[in-house]
Amino acid sequence: MKTKATFYHAGCPVCISAEKSVADSLDPERFEVEVVHLGESKNRLSEAELAGVNSVPALVIGQQAFHINHGADLSALKS
């Protein structure tokens, strides 16, 4: 059974770079990866917050959030 991994980002250069470096490098045999652009899918902001995401880019694997660099706080995406 594959582990769910969700990569949240806002579309900024830092986020796109992190997506290419991190999310795209996960083993597809082990992980089911979903990429969520929170700038375009604001309805998923509360989901990201509940998963422990404080800023983007962030990768949530299972129930653990990993913050990668710092592109934007989630609060900045709410406006």
N, C-alpha and C positions, 0 to 999 in steps of 0.2 A: 504494500500500500504506500502510495506517495505521500510525502509531507507537503502540506499547503504552505506556500511562501507568497506573501503579498508585498510588492514593492510600491510604496507610495512616493509620489513626487509632484512637483508643481510646474514642470516644463522648463525650468531655468537651466542654464549651462551646467551648473554644478550637479543638478539632478540628472540630466541627460548623460553626463560623464559617468556618474555613479551607476546608472542603469546599465550602461555598456560594460562597466568594469565588474559589477557585482551581480545584478539580476541575470544578465545574459550568461554568466559563467557557472550558474548552478547546474548541477547534473540533472538533466531531464528524466533520467531513470529514477532518481530519488525524490525530485521535487516537482510539484505542480505549481508553476509560477504565474501569478497574475500581476500585471502592471496597472496601477491606478493613477491617473493624472488628476489630482485633486483640484487643479484649476479649472478643469473641464467637468469634473464629477463632484461638485460641491455637496451633493446629497450623500456622499460617502465620508465626509469629514467626521461625523460622529462615530462612525465605524472605526476610523483610524484612531480617534481619541480613545475609544474603548479598548483598542488593542495596545495602548500605551505609547502611541506616536505623539511626540511633542513638537517635532520639527521634521521637515523633509530635506533631503531624501532619507527615507527609512525603509528598512526591510523587516517584515514581521514573519518569523518562521515559527510555526506552531502557535504558541502563545507568548513568544518573546520578541520584543521590539529591539532592533538594532539601529541606532542613529548613525548615519554616515555623513561626515562633514556637517555643514549647516547652511542650507540654502534659504529656508524661510520657516518661521514659526507658524504653526497651524492657525493661530489667531489672525495672522496677516492674510490668510486665504479666506477667512470668513467674510471679509468686507467686499 
